[in-house]
């Protein structure tokens, strides 16, 4: 259905709001597979998502009606598969910018695309690309953010929410609109060939950049300093006088 709260050109202009769904990404992927072509920028938003997914099949837990759980359909046919990390950067940067405006600062992107406030996790992003040859045909972008939730399970000791940061509730639809607006602007930048500018902005939000921190890889704890990311999305960490590159799940941040 059309929704006038979205000020952008296309993201959010086709908004579907669901009362309950297992996963907005799964729902949107099924729509893409089984129905007539959906317009780029279609947003699926769920009041309750009971089987949300994060990176590497991790589960995402959310309290019904209090958070933002939504998915966006994009069609970045201008991107080669090898350049898909630039899309990850644009999306996570859009979310980070919108939340930074709301919280007044402290927002960081924990590589590759988790959203943090100081040392606490606010949310995450899951991008699932459908590929045709060497190009990305369609992308389903799932975003889960803790907004008005106040309590979290004991096994999530590093979680936080906008409510905990601001000490007041925040309007979900207004924040959804702002996030979609920021994502659209950065997506159009990416389409215009400004990946270098997006990379620089992404690094300005990168959690732990140029800070000495503890990490774990292959069961070994080491001290290192994040120096950046490669164009393929590998994390660069300087340690013991040398720089190493890590893929997702090859290195773990040790957060107090």
C-alpha positions in Angstrom: 0.0 0.0 0.0 1.1 3.6 -0.5 2.3 5.5 2.5 2.9 9.2 2.5 5.3 9.4 5.5 8.2 8.5 3.2 9.7 11.6 1.6 12.1 9.7 -0.7 11.8 8.9 -4.4 11.2 5.2 -4.1 12.2 3.5 -0.9 9.1 3.1 1.2 6.7 4.3 -1.4 5.4 0.7 -1.5 5.0 -0.2 2.2 3.5 -3.5 3.4 2.9 -3.7 7.2 2.5 -7.1 8.8 1.1 -7.9 12.2 3.3 -11.0 12.6 5.8 -12.9 10.4 8.6 -15.4 10.9 11.2 -13.2 9.0 10.6 -10.1 6.9 13.5 -11.2 4.6 11.9 -14.6 4.1 8.5 -13.0 3.4 10.0 -10.6 0.9 12.1 -13.2 -0.9 9.0 -15.3 -1.3 7.1 -12.3 -2.7 9.9 -11.8 -5.2 9.9 -15.4 -6.2 6.1 -16.0 -6.4 4.5 -12.8 -7.5 4.7 -10.3 -10.3 7.7 -8.0 -10.2 7.8 -5.8 -7.1 8.9 -2.1 -7.4 12.4 -1.3 -6.2 12.2 0.2 -2.8 9.4 -2.0 -1.5 9.5 -2.2 2.3 8.1 -5.0 4.4 7.7 -4.0 8.0 6.6 -6.4 10.8 5.2 -5.5 14.2 6.3 -8.9 15.4 9.1 -11.0 13.9 9.4 -14.3 15.7 12.2 -16.0 13.7 14.4 -13.1 12.6 17.8 -14.0 11.3 21.2 -12.3 11.6 24.5 -13.0 10.0 25.6 -16.7 9.7 22.2 -18.0 10.7 22.3 -16.3 14.1 18.8 -15.6 15.6 17.6 -12.1 16.1 15.3 -11.6 19.2 12.8 -8.8 19.4 9.9 -7.8 21.6 6.6 -7.4 19.6 5.6 -3.8 18.8 8.6 -2.1 20.3 11.3 -2.3 17.7 11.9 -1.9 14.0 12.1 -5.1 11.9 11.8 -4.5 8.2 13.2 -5.5 4.8 13.9 -3.4 1.7 14.0 -4.6 -1.9 16.7 -3.1 -4.0 17.8 -3.8 -7.6 21.5 -2.9 -7.8 22.1 -4.3 -11.2 24.9 -1.6 -11.6 27.0 -3.5 -9.1 29.3 -6.4 -9.9 29.1 -9.3 -7.4 32.8 -8.6 -6.4 31.7 -5.1 -5.4 28.8 -6.2 -3.1 30.6 -4.9 0.0 30.0 -1.3 -1.2 26.3 -2.0 -0.9 26.8 -3.3 2.7 28.7 0.0 3.4 25.9 2.2 2.0 23.1 0.4 3.9 24.9 0.3 7.2 26.0 3.9 6.8 22.4 5.0 6.1 21.2 3.3 9.3 24.1 4.7 11.3 23.5 8.3 10.1 19.8 8.2 10.9 20.4 6.8 14.4 23.2 9.2 15.0 20.8 12.1 14.3 18.3 10.6 16.8 20.8 9.7 19.6 23.0 12.8 19.3 26.1 10.6 18.7 27.9 7.5 19.9 26.7 5.4 17.0 29.2 3.1 15.4 29.2 0.4 12.7 30.8 -2.8 14.1 32.3 -4.5 11.1 30.8 -5.5 8.8 27.3 -4.1 9.5 26.2 -4.3 13.2 25.0 -1.1 14.6 26.4 -0.1 18.1 26.0 2.7 20.5 29.3 2.9 22.4 29.9 -0.7 23.3 26.3 -1.9 23.1 24.5 -3.4 20.2 21.5 -1.6 18.8 20.8 -3.8 15.8 22.0 -5.6 12.8 21.6 -5.9 9.0 21.3 -9.0 6.8 21.7 -8.6 3.1 20.8 -11.4 0.8 21.8 -11.0 -2.8 20.2 -12.7 -5.8 22.9 -13.0 -8.5 22.7 -13.2 -12.3 26.0 -14.0 -13.9 28.6 -11.7 -12.3 26.0 -9.0 -11.4 23.7 -8.5 -8.5 20.1 -8.7 -9.8 18.1 -8.1 -6.6 19.0 -7.5 -2.9 16.8 -8.2 0.1 18.0 -6.1 3.0 16.8 -7.0 6.4 17.2 -4.5 9.2 16.5 -5.2 12.9 16.9 -2.4 15.5 16.1 -2.1 19.2 14.1 1.0 19.6 11.6 1.0 22.5 12.5 -2.3 24.2 13.8 -1.9 27.7 14.8 -5.4 28.8 16.8 -8.0 27.0 17.6 -11.7 27.7 20.5 -12.5 29.9 22.4 -14.1 27.0 22.4 -10.7 25.3 24.5 -8.7 27.8 25.7 -6.1 25.3 22.3 -5.1 23.9 20.8 -1.6 24.2 18.0 0.4 22.6 17.1 3.9 21.6 14.7 3.9 24.6 17.6 3.2 27.0 19.8 5.8 25.4 17.2 8.6 25.3 15.1 7.5 28.3 12.0 7.9 26.3 10.1 6.1 23.5 10.6 7.0 19.9 8.1 7.0 17.1 8.8 3.8 15.0 7.3 5.0 11.7 9.1 8.4 11.9 12.4 6.6 12.4 11.7 4.1 9.7 11.1 7.0 7.3 14.3 8.7 8.3 16.4 5.5 7.9 14.9 4.8 4.4 15.6 8.4 3.4 19.3 8.1 4.4 19.6 4.7 2.8 18.1 6.0 -0.5 20.5 8.9 -0.6 23.5 6.7 -0.1 22.2 4.1 -2.6 21.9 6.8 -5.2 25.4 8.0 -4.4 26.6 4.4 -4.9 24.8 4.2 -8.2 26.5 7.5 -9.3 29.9 5.8 -8.8 30.8 7.5 -5.5 31.9 4.3 -3.7 35.1 6.0 -2.5 33.1 8.7 -0.7 30.9 6.1 0.9 33.9 4.1 2.0 35.4 7.2 3.7 32.2 7.9 5.5 31.9 4.2 6.5 35.3 4.3 8.0 34.4 7.4 10.0 31.7 5.4 11.7 33.8 2.1 12.0 33.8 0.7 15.5 37.3 0.4 17.0 39.1 2.1 14.1 42.7 2.9 15.1 42.0 1.8 18.6 44.0 -0.9 20.4 41.6 -3.7 21.3 41.5 -7.4 22.1 40.4 -9.9 19.4 40.2 -13.7 19.1 41.0 -15.8 16.0 41.4 -19.6 15.8 41.1 -19.7 19.6 44.0 -17.3 20.2 43.5 -13.9 21.9 45.6 -11.1 20.5 45.9 -7.4 20.7 45.5 -5.4 17.5 44.3 -2.2 15.9 41.7 -2.0 13.1 43.2 0.0 10.2 40.4 -0.3 7.7 38.6 -2.7 5.3 39.4 -4.0 1.9 37.2 -3.4 -1.2 36.0 -7.0 -0.8 35.0 -6.3 2.8 37.8 -8.0 4.7 38.7 -6.4 8.0 42.3 -5.2 8.3 43.9 -5.5 11.7 47.5 -4.5 12.5 49.1 -6.8 15.1 52.7 -7.4 16.1 54.1 -5.2 13.4 52.1 -6.8 10.5 48.7 -6.2 9.0 46.3 -9.2 8.6 43.0 -9.5 6.8 40.0 -11.4 8.1 36.8 -12.6 6.7 33.5 -12.8 8.5 33.6 -15.2 11.5 37.4 -15.5 11.2 37.9 -12.9 14.0 35.9 -12.0 17.1 35.8 -8.7 18.9 36.3 -9.1 22.7 34.0 -6.5 24.3 34.0 -5.9 28.0 
